[in-house]
Amino acid sequence: SDPNGQGITPVTTTGNTVFITQVQQQVPITITTNPPGLGVIVDGVSYASSPQSFQWTPGSSHSINVTTPQGSNGTRYTFASWSDSGAQNHTITAPTSAATYTASFQTSYLLTTSASNGTIQPSPSSPDGYYSSGSSVQLTAIPNSGFQFAGWSGSITGSTNPTSISMTAPRSVTASFTSPQSVTITTTPSGLGITVDGVPYTSPQSFQWTAGSSHTISATTPQGSNGTRHTFTSWSDSGAQTHTITAPASAATFTASFQTSYLLTTTASPAGGGSIQASPSSADGYYPSGSSVQLTATPNSGSQFAGWGGSASGSTNPTSVSMTAPRAVTASFTSTAQTVTVSTSPAGLGVIVDGTSYASSPQSFHWTAGSSHTISVL
């Protein structure tokens, strides 16, 4: 008999029994995982990592198993299949040649999200936060009432909302929310035109902006009507006429200052009676608000200045007007020639005026006041 179960066969010779040992050749068997390095259980013994190699007798039975899931630090490995298509825990028969049995795992990564004053909504959703390796997850930041989304940090950056993240490793994402700040864009004087982020407005205009967001402000120049003109001079933050601002963390006002000018219109009446000289002169007739302009009426030959009308009055020449509003001034001129009639009584008799004989009278003349003339009769 074979007392040790080692393939010992008894042989009987004359008077003696001889045992001949038949030793079977063992074969190398490897138990491993994909990805490598994961734990396996072989014949009830747990091994913390793989691959593990064994020498087994062909035909012998062995159990192979894996723990699932396994992993740490946001990486999870879930059993998928054995290379021999066996169940997670099953028995194999040692083959007659070297062999490898591989347990394949699906790798998943943990997506951790955090937010204050709002929430993050992932799509697709996951009951435990784990996603298959290589999958893409869309993240949407949803602010609570009274707050605005400010930006992403952690595994993604920027302020695009929604945004997407690729699950090629464990990911941690934070959404920041801020309370919008009131920012006022205005002008001095008030009520003038401004442009904010490309949209025209009449000032003042108030906006609710997220701290740190960028915006463009601009002042139209010149602007105005009806003899009033406003020319841009400066912004309260010293920026250019058109420039970009960053919304502050508290309420703020940005003011565009303008210089106000008024139109001075002058007219001579009648047009041929004379002219008006303004000092200082202006190329287009506009003067800064509050400035004083001296006006001098100059009569043409045969005319004399009579007085001012419109925004000036009286007959003082020169005179001054204060440019606190649009002004229109008229200088009136009269002819210096007076009508003088030379006549006789009874009428119709002849007269001589300045050496010229007139057969009948009366005769009328236009003479400059103060000039000398001779008159006589025939």
Beta strands, then each sheet from edge to edge (+ up, - down):
strand 1: 8-13
strand 2: 16-21
strand 3: 27-34
strand 4: 40-42
strand 5: 45-47
strand 6: 52-56
strand 7: 61-65
strand 8: 75-82
strand 9: 90-93
strand 10: 99-115
strand 11: 118-123
strand 12: 130-132
strand 13: 136-143
strand 14: 148-154
strand 15: 163-166
strand 16: 171-178
strand 17: 181-188
strand 18: 193-196
strand 19: 199-202
strand 20: 205-209
strand 21: 214-219
strand 22: 228-235
strand 23: 242-246
strand 24: 252-269
strand 25: 274-279
strand 26: 286-288
strand 27: 292-299
strand 28: 303-310
strand 29: 319-322
strand 30: 327-335
strand 31: 337-342
strand 32: 351-353
strand 33: 356-358
strand 34: 363-368
strand 35: 375-377
sheet 1: 1+ 2-
sheet 2: 6+ 3- 10- 8+
sheet 3: 6+ 3- 10- 12+
sheet 4: 6+ 3- 10- 16- 14+
sheet 5: 5+ 4- 7+ 9-
sheet 6: 11+ 13- 15+
sheet 7: 20+ 17- 24- 22+
sheet 8: 20+ 17- 24- 26+
sheet 9: 20+ 17- 24- 30- 28+
sheet 10: 19+ 18- 21+ 23-
sheet 11: 25+ 27- 29+
sheet 12: 31+ 34-
sheet 13: 33+ 32- 35+
end
